[in-house]
Each structure stands twice: as structure tokens, then as C-alpha cells.
């Protein structure tokens, strides 16, 4: 499989994505490029789990680049496009997570404190695959007293298990594996099966804000 390819979703040749990585390209170290791209996507796009789309165009990296926020899958897609544009192999990893802090609104909107599919990124650096999650921006982590995930270019960084007070923050409860491209059909089926109440209006909903 080719994890460097530009695709419909990972369209890193688009001007919007190229603008993001223009300065990063000048960094000589592959490790430094990966860390800088990770920090950029983690902190410059506000994490918003309440905007859900089933529209194909919503998952294009160039579309996401033009928004001020994104959910975990969208932010992962944008990071993957940036990494591929920097010559670093990357792929999408999906799973299901359970939040244990600040779950009132989640439960009200989703009917559960479980979020699925949760997006992460696998990147190939120094002859090994690493798993990272760029979802939760540092300012949001500060709000909920959780240390932001730090990627050092050497180790995986995808789980914020506890907050600063030692209370459980998040747990991964299911792993759907990795994908070369965005599996929109799987994602749509997954969302509809876990949150059927969102789609019981009889309307053809493709994009909505909870």
C-alpha cells in the first residue's frame, strides 16, 4: 500500500494544504517536520465533536484546512495530508473511545459518553509506525485540566488516560484498525448504528450540528 499518495481526501497538492506546510518543508529533520505538523494541527484547529457530516466533500483535507475547527477524524485527515505532503507515510486509524470527564453535553447529544469513530493517525518515522492523536488542542486540555498529548517524534502519543487530578479521562474500548484512505461508507454505517436517534427524523441528513 502507498501511504504517500495524494487522494481525493488527502489532497495535499491543494494550495490550502501546501500553505500549511510551506515553512515546514524547509526543516531538514524528518522528525522535526513531523512534530511541527502535529503541533500545528493539534492546536490551530479547535476540537469540535458536535459537527458531524456524511458528505464526501467534508472530509477533504483542503476543505478542513479552511475551517476554524474540526472533529477528531477531520483533524486526523488534515494531519495525514500534511505528513504525506512532507514525504512522511501516514494513514488513518479509527476506534471507539469513552470519555469520563465533561460528559454531560456528550450524553445529552449522543445519548452516550462513547464517541465513534474516533480518528487517529499512524505515521511511519525511523522505520516504525507510530500512533498519534491531534484531536485535543492544548487550550481545551487546559480547560479540562488534562495534559495535552505531546508527540516527541520517537513514541506513540494517543491516549490521555487520566487528568491532572488522577481521575480517568478517556479509555479506548474498540479498535477498527487503519485505512489507506478515508472509509466513508464504513464511517457512515458506524455513526448511524451507534447514534440511531440522530437519524430517526426521516430526513436525509448529511451534515448537522448537535
C-alpha positions as CSV (number, residue, x, y, z in Angstrom):
1,X,0.0,0.0,0.0
2,X,1.1,3.5,-0.7
3,X,0.8,5.8,2.3
4,X,2.3,8.8,0.4
5,X,-0.3,9.2,-2.3
6,X,-2.4,12.3,-2.8
7,X,-6.1,11.2,-2.9
8,X,-9.5,12.9,-3.1
9,X,-9.4,13.2,0.7
10,X,-5.7,13.6,1.3
11,X,-5.3,16.3,-1.3
12,X,-2.0,17.7,-0.2
13,X,-1.3,19.2,-3.6
14,X,-4.1,21.7,-3.0
15,X,-3.0,25.2,-2.3
16,X,-4.7,25.3,1.1
17,X,-2.7,22.4,2.4
18,X,0.5,23.5,0.7
19,X,0.2,26.8,2.5
20,X,0.2,25.0,5.8
21,X,3.4,23.0,5.2
22,X,5.3,25.6,3.2
23,X,7.6,26.6,6.1
24,X,7.8,23.1,7.5
25,X,9.3,21.8,4.2
26,X,12.4,23.8,4.9
27,X,13.2,21.9,8.1
28,X,16.0,19.4,7.5
29,X,15.0,16.8,10.0
30,X,12.1,14.5,9.2
31,X,11.4,14.2,12.9
32,X,11.2,17.9,13.3
33,X,8.8,18.2,10.3
34,X,6.5,15.5,11.8
35,X,6.5,17.2,15.3
36,X,5.8,20.6,13.9
37,X,3.0,19.4,11.6
38,X,1.4,17.5,14.6
39,X,1.5,20.6,16.9
40,X,0.1,22.8,14.1
41,X,-3.0,20.6,13.6
42,X,-3.4,19.9,17.3
43,X,-3.5,23.5,18.4
44,X,-4.7,25.6,15.4
45,X,-8.0,23.8,14.9
46,X,-10.4,23.8,17.8
47,X,-11.7,20.3,18.6
48,X,-15.5,20.1,17.9
49,X,-17.1,16.7,18.3
50,X,-20.6,18.1,17.7
51,X,-20.4,18.8,14.0
52,X,-21.0,15.7,12.0
53,X,-21.0,15.2,8.3
54,X,-21.7,12.3,6.0
55,X,-20.9,14.4,2.9
56,X,-17.8,13.3,1.0
57,X,-16.5,16.8,0.4
58,X,-16.4,17.5,4.2
59,X,-13.5,15.0,4.6
60,X,-11.2,16.6,2.0
61,X,-8.1,18.0,3.7
62,X,-8.4,21.2,1.7
63,X,-11.9,21.7,3.0
64,X,-10.9,21.1,6.6
65,X,-8.0,23.5,6.2
66,X,-10.4,26.3,5.5
67,X,-12.4,25.7,8.7
68,X,-11.5,27.0,12.3
69,X,-12.4,23.7,13.9
70,X,-12.8,20.0,13.3
71,X,-13.7,16.8,15.0
72,X,-11.1,14.1,15.6
73,X,-11.5,12.4,12.2
74,X,-11.2,15.7,10.3
75,X,-8.2,16.8,12.2
76,X,-6.5,13.5,11.6
77,X,-7.2,13.7,7.9
78,X,-5.7,17.1,7.7
79,X,-2.6,15.9,9.6
80,X,-2.2,12.9,7.3
81,X,-2.4,15.2,4.2
82,X,0.3,17.4,5.7
83,X,2.5,14.5,6.5
84,X,2.2,12.9,3.1
85,X,2.9,16.3,1.6
86,X,6.1,16.4,3.6
87,X,7.1,12.9,2.4
88,X,6.2,11.1,5.6
89,X,4.0,8.0,5.1
90,X,0.7,8.3,7.1
91,X,-2.7,6.6,7.3
92,X,-6.0,6.9,9.2
93,X,-6.6,4.9,12.3
94,X,-10.2,4.6,13.7
95,X,-11.6,3.3,17.0
96,X,-14.2,3.9,19.7
97,X,-13.5,5.9,22.9
98,X,-15.3,6.5,26.1
99,X,-15.0,9.9,27.8
100,X,-15.2,10.1,31.6
101,X,-14.8,13.9,32.2
102,X,-17.2,16.7,30.9
103,X,-19.6,14.1,29.6
104,X,-22.9,15.8,30.3
105,X,-23.3,17.5,26.9
106,X,-21.9,14.5,25.1
107,X,-24.5,12.3,26.7
108,X,-27.3,14.8,26.0
109,X,-26.4,15.0,22.3
110,X,-25.2,11.5,21.5
111,X,-27.2,9.5,24.1
112,X,-23.9,8.1,25.4
113,X,-20.4,9.1,26.5
114,X,-18.9,6.9,23.8
115,X,-17.6,8.5,20.7
116,X,-17.2,6.6,17.4
117,X,-15.5,6.6,15.1
118,X,-12.6,8.3,16.8
119,X,-9.8,9.4,14.4
120,X,-6.1,9.0,15.0
121,X,-3.0,9.0,12.8
122,X,-0.4,6.3,12.1
123,X,2.8,7.8,10.7
124,X,6.0,6.0,9.6
125,X,9.1,7.5,11.2
126,X,12.5,6.0,11.8
127,X,11.5,2.6,10.4
128,X,8.4,2.2,12.7
129,X,4.8,3.0,12.8
130,X,3.7,5.5,15.5
131,X,0.1,6.3,16.6
132,X,-0.7,9.9,17.4
133,X,-3.9,11.8,18.1
134,X,-4.1,15.5,17.2
135,X,-7.7,15.9,18.3
136,X,-7.5,17.9,21.6
137,X,-5.9,21.3,21.3
138,X,-3.8,22.5,24.2
139,X,-6.2,25.2,25.3
140,X,-9.1,22.7,25.5
141,X,-6.9,20.4,27.6
142,X,-6.1,23.3,30.0
143,X,-9.8,23.9,30.4
144,X,-10.4,20.3,31.5
145,X,-7.1,20.1,33.5
146,X,-5.7,17.4,31.2
147,X,-2.1,17.4,29.9
148,X,-2.1,17.9,26.1
149,X,-0.7,14.9,24.2
150,X,2.9,15.6,23.3
151,X,4.5,13.9,20.3
152,X,8.3,13.6,20.5
153,X,8.9,12.0,17.2
154,X,10.0,8.8,18.8
155,X,7.0,7.3,20.6
156,X,3.3,6.9,20.1
157,X,1.1,9.5,21.7
158,X,-2.6,8.9,21.5
159,X,-4.1,8.2,25.0
160,X,-5.0,10.7,27.7
161,X,-6.0,8.2,30.3
162,X,-6.1,10.5,33.3
163,X,-6.4,14.1,34.1
164,X,-4.0,16.1,36.3
165,X,-6.0,15.1,39.4
166,X,-5.7,11.4,38.6
167,X,-9.3,10.9,37.5
168,X,-9.9,8.8,34.5
169,X,-10.3,10.9,31.4
170,X,-10.6,8.6,28.4
171,X,-10.4,5.0,27.5
172,X,-10.2,3.2,24.2
173,X,-12.8,0.5,24.0
174,X,-12.7,-0.7,20.4
175,X,-10.1,-0.6,17.6
176,X,-11.3,-0.6,14.0
177,X,-7.8,-0.7,12.6
178,X,-6.1,1.5,10.0
179,X,-7.1,2.6,6.5
180,X,-5.1,3.7,3.4
181,X,-7.8,6.2,2.5
182,X,-10.9,7.6,4.3
183,X,-13.5,4.8,4.6
184,X,-16.6,7.0,4.3
185,X,-19.1,4.1,3.9
186,X,-17.8,2.4,7.0
187,X,-17.9,5.7,8.9
188,X,-21.5,6.4,7.9
189,X,-22.6,2.9,8.9
190,X,-20.7,3.1,12.2
191,X,-22.3,6.5,13.0
192,X,-25.8,5.5,12.1
193,X,-25.6,2.2,14.1
194,X,-24.3,3.9,17.2
195,X,-26.5,7.0,17.2
196,X,-29.7,5.9,15.5
197,X,-31.7,8.6,17.3
198,X,-29.9,11.3,15.3
199,X,-31.3,9.9,12.1
200,X,-34.8,8.9,13.1
201,X,-36.3,12.1,11.7
202,X,-37.0,10.5,8.3
203,X,-34.9,13.3,6.7
204,X,-31.9,12.7,4.5
205,X,-29.3,14.3,6.9
206,X,-25.8,14.6,5.6
207,X,-24.4,17.5,7.6
208,X,-25.6,18.7,11.0
209,X,-24.6,20.4,14.3
210,X,-25.6,18.8,17.5
